Amino acid sequence: MVNILQAIEQVKSHEGEEIAVIIWSGKDVRHQAKQRDMELSDEQVMDVISRIENKHDASLGVTWDTIDCYLDEL
């Protein structure tokens, strides 16, 4: 999992190139959890973000359904 400063450095390393950047944050995870009447600890939010980063399928991308699946696993 990267923090915002690390993400900025990664983007800078592609200066002059065309890139696509998609960001999912803890705020997104908390929003989706709230929609499902769930309250998460900071540790649980970090766990979901880590799963998003490390387990995503590039062929499918990351969607709200992806987050829902990881919330179900908590």
N, CA, C and O atoms as a Maestro MAE file, in Angstrom:
{
 s_m_m2io_version
 :::
 2.0.0
}

f_m_ct {
 s_m_title
 :::
 protein
 m_atom[296] {
  # First column is atom index #
  i_m_mmod_type
  r_m_x_coord
  r_m_y_coord
  r_m_z_coord
  i_m_residue_number
  s_m_chain_name
  s_m_pdb_residue_name
  s_m_pdb_atom_name
  i_m_atomic_number
  :::
  1 25 0.853 -1.160 0.000 1 A "MET " " N  " 7
  2 3 0.000 0.000 0.000 1 A "MET " " CA " 6
  3 2 0.904 1.229 0.000 1 A "MET " " C  " 6
  4 15 1.914 1.270 0.703 1 A "MET " " O  " 8
  5 25 0.537 2.212 -0.782 2 A "VAL " " N  " 7
  6 3 1.334 3.433 -0.852 2 A "VAL " " CA " 6
  7 2 0.566 4.590 -0.224 2 A "VAL " " C  " 6
  8 15 -0.665 4.601 -0.201 2 A "VAL " " O  " 8
  9 25 1.314 5.559 0.281 3 A "ASN " " N  " 7
  10 3 0.663 6.777 0.747 3 A "ASN " " CA " 6
  11 2 0.674 7.785 -0.395 3 A "ASN " " C  " 6
  12 15 1.251 7.525 -1.450 3 A "ASN " " O  " 8
  13 25 0.055 8.904 -0.193 4 A "ILE " " N  " 7
  14 3 -0.109 9.889 -1.273 4 A "ILE " " CA " 6
  15 2 1.233 10.407 -1.790 4 A "ILE " " C  " 6
  16 15 1.385 10.630 -2.991 4 A "ILE " " O  " 8
  17 25 2.202 10.601 -0.903 5 A "LEU " " N  " 7
  18 3 3.506 11.090 -1.348 5 A "LEU " " CA " 6
  19 2 4.214 10.054 -2.219 5 A "LEU " " C  " 6
  20 15 4.864 10.410 -3.201 5 A "LEU " " O  " 8
  21 25 4.092 8.783 -1.867 6 A "GLN " " N  " 7
  22 3 4.679 7.724 -2.694 6 A "GLN " " CA " 6
  23 2 3.975 7.651 -4.049 6 A "GLN " " C  " 6
  24 15 4.621 7.444 -5.076 6 A "GLN " " O  " 8
  25 25 2.672 7.818 -4.052 7 A "ALA " " N  " 7
  26 3 1.916 7.791 -5.311 7 A "ALA " " CA " 6
  27 2 2.349 8.941 -6.216 7 A "ALA " " C  " 6
  28 15 2.482 8.765 -7.427 7 A "ALA " " O  " 8
  29 25 2.567 10.113 -5.634 8 A "ILE " " N  " 7
  30 3 3.019 11.273 -6.420 8 A "ILE " " CA " 6
  31 2 4.370 10.975 -7.052 8 A "ILE " " C  " 6
  32 15 4.594 11.298 -8.218 8 A "ILE " " O  " 8
  33 25 5.267 10.366 -6.297 9 A "GLU " " N  " 7
  34 3 6.584 10.013 -6.839 9 A "GLU " " CA " 6
  35 2 6.462 9.006 -7.977 9 A "GLU " " C  " 6
  36 15 7.184 9.097 -8.970 9 A "GLU " " O  " 8
  37 25 5.554 8.048 -7.835 10 A "GLN " " N  " 7
  38 3 5.344 7.070 -8.905 10 A "GLN " " CA " 6
  39 2 4.841 7.758 -10.170 10 A "GLN " " C  " 6
  40 15 5.284 7.439 -11.273 10 A "GLN " " O  " 8
  41 25 3.922 8.694 -10.009 11 A "VAL " " N  " 7
  42 3 3.393 9.426 -11.161 11 A "VAL " " CA " 6
  43 2 4.496 10.271 -11.793 11 A "VAL " " C  " 6
  44 15 4.621 10.314 -13.017 11 A "VAL " " O  " 8
  45 25 5.289 10.939 -10.971 12 A "LYS " " N  " 7
  46 3 6.381 11.763 -11.491 12 A "LYS " " CA " 6
  47 2 7.370 10.936 -12.307 12 A "LYS " " C  " 6
  48 15 7.966 11.441 -13.259 12 A "LYS " " O  " 8
  49 25 7.546 9.674 -11.941 13 A "SER " " N  " 7
  50 3 8.500 8.831 -12.660 13 A "SER " " CA " 6
  51 2 8.061 8.565 -14.097 13 A "SER " " C  " 6
  52 15 8.848 8.062 -14.898 13 A "SER " " O  " 8
  53 25 6.829 8.893 -14.427 14 A "HIS " " N  " 7
  54 3 6.299 8.708 -15.779 14 A "HIS " " CA " 6
  55 2 6.140 10.039 -16.511 14 A "HIS " " C  " 6
  56 15 5.365 10.145 -17.462 14 A "HIS " " O  " 8
  57 25 6.877 11.047 -16.063 15 A "GLU " " N  " 7
  58 3 6.777 12.372 -16.664 15 A "GLU " " CA " 6
  59 2 6.963 12.295 -18.171 15 A "GLU " " C  " 6
  60 15 7.902 11.668 -18.663 15 A "GLU " " O  " 8
  61 25 6.060 12.937 -18.893 16 A "GLY " " N  " 7
  62 3 6.116 12.942 -20.347 16 A "GLY " " CA " 6
  63 2 5.357 11.795 -20.997 16 A "GLY " " C  " 6
  64 15 5.142 11.799 -22.209 16 A "GLY " " O  " 8
  65 25 4.950 10.816 -20.201 17 A "GLU " " N  " 7
  66 3 4.193 9.684 -20.719 17 A "GLU " " CA " 6
  67 2 2.705 9.904 -20.473 17 A "GLU " " C  " 6
  68 15 2.313 10.642 -19.569 17 A "GLU " " O  " 8
  69 25 1.896 9.259 -21.281 18 A "GLU " " N  " 7
  70 3 0.463 9.242 -21.032 18 A "GLU " " CA " 6
  71 2 0.194 8.134 -20.022 18 A "GLU " " C  " 6
  72 15 0.662 7.009 -20.194 18 A "GLU " " O  " 8
  73 25 -0.552 8.442 -18.978 19 A "ILE " " N  " 7
  74 3 -0.860 7.430 -17.960 19 A "ILE " " CA " 6
  75 2 -2.323 7.564 -17.539 19 A "ILE " " C  " 6
  76 15 -2.959 8.593 -17.764 19 A "ILE " " O  " 8
  77 25 -2.827 6.527 -16.939 20 A "ALA " " N  " 7
  78 3 -4.148 6.553 -16.313 20 A "ALA " " CA " 6
  79 2 -3.927 6.285 -14.831 20 A "ALA " " C  " 6
  80 15 -3.180 5.381 -14.459 20 A "ALA " " O  " 8
  81 25 -4.577 7.072 -13.997 21 A "VAL " " N  " 7
  82 3 -4.427 6.917 -12.552 21 A "VAL " " CA " 6
  83 2 -5.813 6.770 -11.945 21 A "VAL " " C  " 6
  84 15 -6.677 7.628 -12.124 21 A "VAL " " O  " 8
  85 25 -6.012 5.686 -11.234 22 A "ILE " " N  " 7
  86 3 -7.266 5.430 -10.536 22 A "ILE " " CA " 6
  87 2 -6.929 5.331 -9.052 22 A "ILE " " C  " 6
  88 15 -6.026 4.586 -8.674 22 A "ILE " " O  " 8
  89 25 -7.631 6.059 -8.224 23 A "ILE " " N  " 7
  90 3 -7.332 6.057 -6.793 23 A "ILE " " CA " 6
  91 2 -8.563 5.627 -6.002 23 A "ILE " " C  " 6
  92 15 -9.651 6.179 -6.169 23 A "ILE " " O  " 8
  93 25 -8.374 4.643 -5.148 24 A "TRP " " N  " 7
  94 3 -9.376 4.233 -4.167 24 A "TRP " " CA " 6
  95 2 -8.769 4.517 -2.801 24 A "TRP " " C  " 6
  96 15 -7.625 4.147 -2.537 24 A "TRP " " O  " 8
  97 25 -9.522 5.165 -1.947 25 A "SER " " N  " 7
  98 3 -8.983 5.560 -0.643 25 A "SER " " CA " 6
  99 2 -9.790 4.951 0.498 25 A "SER " " C  " 6
  100 15 -10.844 4.346 0.299 25 A "SER " " O  " 8
  101 25 -9.257 5.134 1.687 26 A "GLY " " N  " 7
  102 3 -9.972 4.709 2.878 26 A "GLY " " CA " 6
  103 2 -11.326 5.390 2.985 26 A "GLY " " C  " 6
  104 15 -12.276 4.812 3.513 26 A "GLY " " O  " 8
  105 25 -11.415 6.608 2.490 27 A "LYS " " N  " 7
  106 3 -12.692 7.333 2.490 27 A "LYS " " CA " 6
  107 2 -13.723 6.580 1.644 27 A "LYS " " C  " 6
  108 15 -14.894 6.498 2.014 27 A "LYS " " O  " 8
  109 25 -13.290 6.039 0.523 28 A "ASP " " N  " 7
  110 3 -14.191 5.249 -0.329 28 A "ASP " " CA " 6
  111 2 -14.652 3.989 0.388 28 A "ASP " " C  " 6
  112 15 -15.827 3.629 0.334 28 A "ASP " " O  " 8
  113 25 -13.716 3.320 1.063 29 A "VAL " " N  " 7
  114 3 -14.051 2.095 1.791 29 A "VAL " " CA " 6
  115 2 -15.058 2.410 2.897 29 A "VAL " " C  " 6
  116 15 -16.046 1.694 3.063 29 A "VAL " " O  " 8
  117 25 -14.807 3.476 3.649 30 A "ARG " " N  " 7
  118 3 -15.737 3.856 4.724 30 A "ARG " " CA " 6
  119 2 -17.119 4.213 4.161 30 A "ARG " " C  " 6
  120 15 -18.141 3.878 4.760 30 A "ARG " " O  " 8
  121 25 -17.145 4.893 3.009 31 A "HIS " " N  " 7
  122 3 -18.413 5.250 2.370 31 A "HIS " " CA " 6
  123 2 -19.214 3.996 2.039 31 A "HIS " " C  " 6
  124 15 -20.407 3.911 2.330 31 A "HIS " " O  " 8
  125 25 -18.538 3.022 1.424 32 A "GLN " " N  " 7
  126 3 -19.232 1.800 1.032 32 A "GLN " " CA " 6
  127 2 -19.686 1.014 2.255 32 A "GLN " " C  " 6
  128 15 -20.778 0.446 2.265 32 A "GLN " " O  " 8
  129 25 -18.856 0.985 3.273 33 A "ALA " " N  " 7
  130 3 -19.237 0.304 4.516 33 A "ALA " " CA " 6
  131 2 -20.472 0.977 5.124 33 A "ALA " " C  " 6
  132 15 -21.388 0.300 5.590 33 A "ALA " " O  " 8
  133 25 -20.487 2.302 5.117 34 A "LYS " " N  " 7
  134 3 -21.639 3.041 5.668 34 A "LYS " " CA " 6
  135 2 -22.914 2.706 4.897 34 A "LYS " " C  " 6
  136 15 -23.984 2.582 5.492 34 A "LYS " " O  " 8
  137 25 -22.805 2.561 3.579 35 A "GLN " " N  " 7
  138 3 -23.960 2.199 2.760 35 A "GLN " " CA " 6
  139 2 -24.522 0.839 3.173 35 A "GLN " " C  " 6
  140 15 -25.696 0.539 2.954 35 A "GLN " " O  " 8
  141 25 -23.654 0.028 3.775 36 A "ARG " " N  " 7
  142 3 -24.045 -1.322 4.194 36 A "ARG " " CA " 6
  143 2 -24.255 -1.395 5.712 36 A "ARG " " C  " 6
  144 15 -24.304 -2.480 6.293 36 A "ARG " " O  " 8
  145 25 -24.377 -0.225 6.337 37 A "ASP " " N  " 7
  146 3 -24.562 -0.139 7.794 37 A "ASP " " CA " 6
  147 2 -23.448 -0.822 8.570 37 A "ASP " " C  " 6
  148 15 -23.692 -1.491 9.574 37 A "ASP " " O  " 8
  149 25 -22.222 -0.645 8.094 38 A "MET " " N  " 7
  150 3 -21.045 -1.194 8.767 38 A "MET " " CA " 6
  151 2 -20.193 -0.034 9.263 38 A "MET " " C  " 6
  152 15 -20.068 0.989 8.590 38 A "MET " " O  " 8
  153 25 -19.617 -0.199 10.428 39 A "GLU " " N  " 7
  154 3 -18.652 0.761 10.941 39 A "GLU " " CA " 6
  155 2 -17.327 0.036 11.066 39 A "GLU " " C  " 6
  156 15 -17.245 -1.022 11.690 39 A "GLU " " O  " 8
  157 25 -16.284 0.611 10.468 40 A "LEU " " N  " 7
  158 3 -14.993 -0.060 10.412 40 A "LEU " " CA " 6
  159 2 -13.959 0.632 11.286 40 A "LEU " " C  " 6
  160 15 -13.982 1.851 11.452 40 A "LEU " " O  " 8
  161 25 -13.060 -0.155 11.836 41 A "SER " " N  " 7
  162 3 -11.905 0.401 12.533 41 A "SER " " CA " 6
  163 2 -10.892 0.856 11.477 41 A "SER " " C  " 6
  164 15 -10.991 0.485 10.307 41 A "SER " " O  " 8
  165 25 -9.933 1.652 11.901 42 A "ASP " " N  " 7
  166 3 -8.871 2.070 10.985 42 A "ASP " " CA " 6
  167 2 -8.126 0.844 10.444 42 A "ASP " " C  " 6
  168 15 -7.742 0.809 9.275 42 A "ASP " " O  " 8
  169 25 -7.929 -0.148 11.298 43 A "GLU " " N  " 7
  170 3 -7.233 -1.372 10.885 43 A "GLU " " CA " 6
  171 2 -8.012 -2.109 9.800 43 A "GLU " " C  " 6
  172 15 -7.416 -2.613 8.848 43 A "GLU " " O  " 8
  173 25 -9.321 -2.177 9.928 44 A "GLN " " N  " 7
  174 3 -10.145 -2.852 8.924 44 A "GLN " " CA " 6
  175 2 -10.103 -2.096 7.589 44 A "GLN " " C  " 6
  176 15 -10.047 -2.710 6.523 44 A "GLN " " O  " 8
  177 25 -10.129 -0.778 7.655 45 A "VAL " " N  " 7
  178 3 -10.042 0.025 6.426 45 A "VAL " " CA " 6
  179 2 -8.710 -0.246 5.729 45 A "VAL " " C  " 6
  180 15 -8.666 -0.437 4.514 45 A "VAL " " O  " 8
  181 25 -7.621 -0.261 6.511 46 A "MET " " N  " 7
  182 3 -6.301 -0.533 5.935 46 A "MET " " CA " 6
  183 2 -6.252 -1.939 5.332 46 A "MET " " C  " 6
  184 15 -5.614 -2.149 4.301 46 A "MET " " O  " 8
  185 25 -6.914 -2.888 5.966 47 A "ASP " " N  " 7
  186 3 -6.962 -4.254 5.458 47 A "ASP " " CA " 6
  187 2 -7.654 -4.295 4.098 47 A "ASP " " C  " 6
  188 15 -7.158 -4.941 3.176 47 A "ASP " " O  " 8
  189 25 -8.787 -3.619 3.961 48 A "VAL " " N  " 7
  190 3 -9.511 -3.596 2.689 48 A "VAL " " CA " 6
  191 2 -8.669 -2.907 1.612 48 A "VAL " " C  " 6
  192 15 -8.573 -3.409 0.492 48 A "VAL " " O  " 8
  193 25 -8.062 -1.768 1.937 49 A "ILE " " N  " 7
  194 3 -7.222 -1.059 0.959 49 A "ILE " " CA " 6
  195 2 -6.064 -1.954 0.519 49 A "ILE " " C  " 6
  196 15 -5.725 -2.000 -0.663 49 A "ILE " " O  " 8
  197 25 -5.465 -2.655 1.459 50 A "SER " " N  " 7
  198 3 -4.362 -3.556 1.132 50 A "SER " " CA " 6
  199 2 -4.826 -4.668 0.192 50 A "SER " " C  " 6
  200 15 -4.124 -5.017 -0.757 50 A "SER " " O  " 8
  201 25 -5.999 -5.219 0.455 51 A "ARG " " N  " 7
  202 3 -6.533 -6.260 -0.429 51 A "ARG " " CA " 6
  203 2 -6.812 -5.708 -1.822 51 A "ARG " " C  " 6
  204 15 -6.536 -6.371 -2.822 51 A "ARG " " O  " 8
  205 25 -7.357 -4.502 -1.890 52 A "ILE " " N  " 7
  206 3 -7.625 -3.871 -3.194 52 A "ILE " " CA " 6
  207 2 -6.325 -3.781 -3.995 52 A "ILE " " C  " 6
  208 15 -6.285 -4.113 -5.180 52 A "ILE " " O  " 8
  209 25 -5.280 -3.334 -3.335 53 A "GLU " " N  " 7
  210 3 -4.011 -3.147 -4.030 53 A "GLU " " CA " 6
  211 2 -3.359 -4.469 -4.415 53 A "GLU " " C  " 6
  212 15 -2.847 -4.613 -5.525 53 A "GLU " " O  " 8
  213 25 -3.376 -5.418 -3.512 54 A "ASN " " N  " 7
  214 3 -2.600 -6.646 -3.717 54 A "ASN " " CA " 6
  215 2 -3.342 -7.776 -4.404 54 A "ASN " " C  " 6
  216 15 -2.710 -8.688 -4.937 54 A "ASN " " O  " 8
  217 25 -4.667 -7.737 -4.405 55 A "LYS " " N  " 7
  218 3 -5.418 -8.859 -4.951 55 A "LYS " " CA " 6
  219 2 -6.269 -8.512 -6.173 55 A "LYS " " C  " 6
  220 15 -6.984 -9.372 -6.689 55 A "LYS " " O  " 8
  221 25 -6.203 -7.276 -6.636 56 A "HIS " " N  " 7
  222 3 -7.082 -6.919 -7.746 56 A "HIS " " CA " 6
  223 2 -6.694 -7.651 -9.025 56 A "HIS " " C  " 6
  224 15 -5.530 -7.992 -9.239 56 A "HIS " " O  " 8
  225 25 -7.681 -7.880 -9.857 57 A "ASP " " N  " 7
  226 3 -7.487 -8.513 -11.153 57 A "ASP " " CA " 6
  227 2 -7.500 -7.405 -12.202 57 A "ASP " " C  " 6
  228 15 -8.533 -6.775 -12.430 57 A "ASP " " O  " 8
  229 25 -6.376 -7.170 -12.827 58 A "ALA " " N  " 7
  230 3 -6.270 -6.078 -13.796 58 A "ALA " " CA " 6
  231 2 -7.228 -6.247 -14.972 58 A "ALA " " C  " 6
  232 15 -7.561 -5.271 -15.644 58 A "ALA " " O  " 8
  233 25 -7.667 -7.462 -15.221 59 A "SER " " N  " 7
  234 3 -8.634 -7.698 -16.297 59 A "SER " " CA " 6
  235 2 -10.022 -7.202 -15.923 59 A "SER " " C  " 6
  236 15 -10.822 -6.858 -16.793 59 A "SER " " O  " 8
  237 25 -10.301 -7.167 -14.632 60 A "LEU " " N  " 7
  238 3 -11.626 -6.762 -14.153 60 A "LEU " " CA " 6
  239 2 -11.646 -5.377 -13.535 60 A "LEU " " C  " 6
  240 15 -12.696 -4.736 -13.493 60 A "LEU " " O  " 8
  241 25 -10.508 -4.904 -13.057 61 A "GLY " " N  " 7
  242 3 -10.447 -3.612 -12.397 61 A "GLY " " CA " 6
  243 2 -10.967 -3.691 -10.970 61 A "GLY " " C  " 6
  244 15 -11.214 -4.776 -10.442 61 A "GLY " " O  " 8
  245 25 -11.128 -2.535 -10.361 62 A "VAL " " N  " 7
  246 3 -11.668 -2.435 -9.006 62 A "VAL " " CA " 6
  247 2 -12.979 -1.663 -9.093 62 A "VAL " " C  " 6
  248 15 -13.042 -0.589 -9.691 62 A "VAL " " O  " 8
  249 25 -14.018 -2.220 -8.492 63 A "THR " " N  " 7
  250 3 -15.336 -1.591 -8.502 63 A "THR " " CA " 6
  251 2 -15.886 -1.564 -7.085 63 A "THR " " C  " 6
  252 15 -15.263 -2.077 -6.155 63 A "THR " " O  " 8
  253 25 -17.056 -0.963 -6.931 64 A "TRP " " N  " 7
  254 3 -17.727 -0.998 -5.629 64 A "TRP " " CA " 6
  255 2 -18.002 -2.444 -5.227 64 A "TRP " " C  " 6
  256 15 -17.963 -2.782 -4.044 64 A "TRP " " O  " 8
  257 25 -18.279 -3.294 -6.209 65 A "ASP " " N  " 7
  258 3 -18.496 -4.719 -5.913 65 A "ASP " " CA " 6
  259 2 -17.239 -5.361 -5.329 65 A "ASP " " C  " 6
  260 15 -17.325 -6.220 -4.451 65 A "ASP " " O  " 8
  261 25 -16.078 -4.942 -5.816 66 A "THR " " N  " 7
  262 3 -14.817 -5.445 -5.277 66 A "THR " " CA " 6
  263 2 -14.718 -5.107 -3.796 66 A "THR " " C  " 6
  264 15 -14.389 -5.960 -2.972 66 A "THR " " O  " 8
  265 25 -15.005 -3.859 -3.472 67 A "ILE " " N  " 7
  266 3 -14.951 -3.424 -2.076 67 A "ILE " " CA " 6
  267 2 -15.979 -4.190 -1.254 67 A "ILE " " C  " 6
  268 15 -15.698 -4.595 -0.126 67 A "ILE " " O  " 8
  269 25 -17.166 -4.388 -1.813 68 A "ASP " " N  " 7
  270 3 -18.194 -5.162 -1.097 68 A "ASP " " CA " 6
  271 2 -17.699 -6.567 -0.766 68 A "ASP " " C  " 6
  272 15 -17.940 -7.065 0.333 68 A "ASP " " O  " 8
  273 25 -17.017 -7.201 -1.696 69 A "CYS " " N  " 7
  274 3 -16.504 -8.556 -1.454 69 A "CYS " " CA " 6
  275 2 -15.517 -8.555 -0.291 69 A "CYS " " C  " 6
  276 15 -15.559 -9.436 0.567 69 A "CYS " " O  " 8
  277 25 -14.628 -7.559 -0.267 70 A "TYR " " N  " 7
  278 3 -13.657 -7.498 0.815 70 A "TYR " " CA " 6
  279 2 -14.320 -7.140 2.138 70 A "TYR " " C  " 6
  280 15 -13.888 -7.600 3.195 70 A "TYR " " O  " 8
  281 25 -15.362 -6.327 2.085 71 A "LEU " " N  " 7
  282 3 -16.115 -6.029 3.314 71 A "LEU " " CA " 6
  283 2 -16.791 -7.295 3.829 71 A "LEU " " C  " 6
  284 15 -16.838 -7.529 5.036 71 A "LEU " " O  " 8
  285 25 -17.315 -8.113 2.914 72 A "ASP " " N  " 7
  286 3 -17.939 -9.370 3.318 72 A "ASP " " CA " 6
  287 2 -16.953 -10.297 4.016 72 A "ASP " " C  " 6
  288 15 -17.334 -11.065 4.898 72 A "ASP " " O  " 8
  289 25 -15.688 -10.223 3.620 73 A "GLU " " N  " 7
  290 3 -14.658 -11.085 4.208 73 A "GLU " " CA " 6
  291 2 -14.238 -10.669 5.611 73 A "GLU " " C  " 6
  292 15 -13.629 -11.454 6.339 73 A "GLU " " O  " 8
  293 25 -14.563 -9.435 5.993 74 A "LEU " " N  " 7
  294 3 -14.140 -8.954 7.328 74 A "LEU " " CA " 6
  295 2 -14.840 -9.713 8.441 74 A "LEU " " C  " 6
  296 15 -14.605 -9.439 9.618 74 A "LEU " " O  " 8
  :::
 }
 m_bond[295] {
  # First column is bond index #
  i_m_from
  i_m_to
  i_m_order
  :::
  1 1 2 1
  2 2 3 1
  3 3 4 2
  4 3 5 1
  5 5 6 1
  6 6 7 1
  7 7 8 2
  8 7 9 1
  9 9 10 1
  10 10 11 1
  11 11 12 2
  12 11 13 1
  13 13 14 1
  14 14 15 1
  15 15 16 2
  16 15 17 1
  17 17 18 1
  18 18 19 1
  19 19 20 2
  20 19 21 1
  21 21 22 1
  22 22 23 1
  23 23 24 2
  24 23 25 1
  25 25 26 1
  26 26 27 1
  27 27 28 2
  28 27 29 1
  29 29 30 1
  30 30 31 1
  31 31 32 2
  32 31 33 1
  33 33 34 1
  34 34 35 1
  35 35 36 2
  36 35 37 1
  37 37 38 1
  38 38 39 1
  39 39 40 2
  40 39 41 1
  41 41 42 1
  42 42 43 1
  43 43 44 2
  44 43 45 1
  45 45 46 1
  46 46 47 1
  47 47 48 2
  48 47 49 1
  49 49 50 1
  50 50 51 1
  51 51 52 2
  52 51 53 1
  53 53 54 1
  54 54 55 1
  55 55 56 2
  56 55 57 1
  57 57 58 1
  58 58 59 1
  59 59 60 2
  60 59 61 1
  61 61 62 1
  62 62 63 1
  63 63 64 2
  64 63 65 1
  65 65 66 1
  66 66 67 1
  67 67 68 2
  68 67 69 1
  69 69 70 1
  70 70 71 1
  71 71 72 2
  72 71 73 1
  73 73 74 1
  74 74 75 1
  75 75 76 2
  76 75 77 1
  77 77 78 1
  78 78 79 1
  79 79 80 2
  80 79 81 1
  81 81 82 1
  82 82 83 1
  83 83 84 2
  84 83 85 1
  85 85 86 1
  86 86 87 1
  87 87 88 2
  88 87 89 1
  89 89 90 1
  90 90 91 1
  91 91 92 2
  92 91 93 1
  93 93 94 1
  94 94 95 1
  95 95 96 2
  96 95 97 1
  97 97 98 1
  98 98 99 1
  99 99 100 2
  100 99 101 1
  101 101 102 1
  102 102 103 1
  103 103 104 2
  104 103 105 1
  105 105 106 1
  106 106 107 1
  107 107 108 2
  108 107 109 1
  109 109 110 1
  110 110 111 1
  111 111 112 2
  112 111 113 1
  113 113 114 1
  114 114 115 1
  115 115 116 2
  116 115 117 1
  117 117 118 1
  118 118 119 1
  119 119 120 2
  120 119 121 1
  121 121 122 1
  122 122 123 1
  123 123 124 2
  124 123 125 1
  125 125 126 1
  126 126 127 1
  127 127 128 2
  128 127 129 1
  129 129 130 1
  130 130 131 1
  131 131 132 2
  132 131 133 1
  133 133 134 1
  134 134 135 1
  135 135 136 2
  136 135 137 1
  137 137 138 1
  138 138 139 1
  139 139 140 2
  140 139 141 1
  141 141 142 1
  142 142 143 1
  143 143 144 2
  144 143 145 1
  145 145 146 1
  146 146 147 1
  147 147 148 2
  148 147 149 1
  149 149 150 1
  150 150 151 1
  151 151 152 2
  152 151 153 1
  153 153 154 1
  154 154 155 1
  155 155 156 2
  156 155 157 1
  157 157 158 1
  158 158 159 1
  159 159 160 2
  160 159 161 1
  161 161 162 1
  162 162 163 1
  163 163 164 2
  164 163 165 1
  165 165 166 1
  166 166 167 1
  167 167 168 2
  168 167 169 1
  169 169 170 1
  170 170 171 1
  171 171 172 2
  172 171 173 1
  173 173 174 1
  174 174 175 1
  175 175 176 2
  176 175 177 1
  177 177 178 1
  178 178 179 1
  179 179 180 2
  180 179 181 1
  181 181 182 1
  182 182 183 1
  183 183 184 2
  184 183 185 1
  185 185 186 1
  186 186 187 1
  187 187 188 2
  188 187 189 1
  189 189 190 1
  190 190 191 1
  191 191 192 2
  192 191 193 1
  193 193 194 1
  194 194 195 1
  195 195 196 2
  196 195 197 1
  197 197 198 1
  198 198 199 1
  199 199 200 2
  200 199 201 1
  201 201 202 1
  202 202 203 1
  203 203 204 2
  204 203 205 1
  205 205 206 1
  206 206 207 1
  207 207 208 2
  208 207 209 1
  209 209 210 1
  210 210 211 1
  211 211 212 2
  212 211 213 1
  213 213 214 1
  214 214 215 1
  215 215 216 2
  216 215 217 1
  217 217 218 1
  218 218 219 1
  219 219 220 2
  220 219 221 1
  221 221 222 1
  222 222 223 1
  223 223 224 2
  224 223 225 1
  225 225 226 1
  226 226 227 1
  227 227 228 2
  228 227 229 1
  229 229 230 1
  230 230 231 1
  231 231 232 2
  232 231 233 1
  233 233 234 1
  234 234 235 1
  235 235 236 2
  236 235 237 1
  237 237 238 1
  238 238 239 1
  239 239 240 2
  240 239 241 1
  241 241 242 1
  242 242 243 1
  243 243 244 2
  244 243 245 1
  245 245 246 1
  246 246 247 1
  247 247 248 2
  248 247 249 1
  249 249 250 1
  250 250 251 1
  251 251 252 2
  252 251 253 1
  253 253 254 1
  254 254 255 1
  255 255 256 2
  256 255 257 1
  257 257 258 1
  258 258 259 1
  259 259 260 2
  260 259 261 1
  261 261 262 1
  262 262 263 1
  263 263 264 2
  264 263 265 1
  265 265 266 1
  266 266 267 1
  267 267 268 2
  268 267 269 1
  269 269 270 1
  270 270 271 1
  271 271 272 2
  272 271 273 1
  273 273 274 1
  274 274 275 1
  275 275 276 2
  276 275 277 1
  277 277 278 1
  278 278 279 1
  279 279 280 2
  280 279 281 1
  281 281 282 1
  282 282 283 1
  283 283 284 2
  284 283 285 1
  285 285 286 1
  286 286 287 1
  287 287 288 2
  288 287 289 1
  289 289 290 1
  290 290 291 1
  291 291 292 2
  292 291 293 1
  293 293 294 1
  294 294 295 1
  295 295 296 2
  :::
 }
}
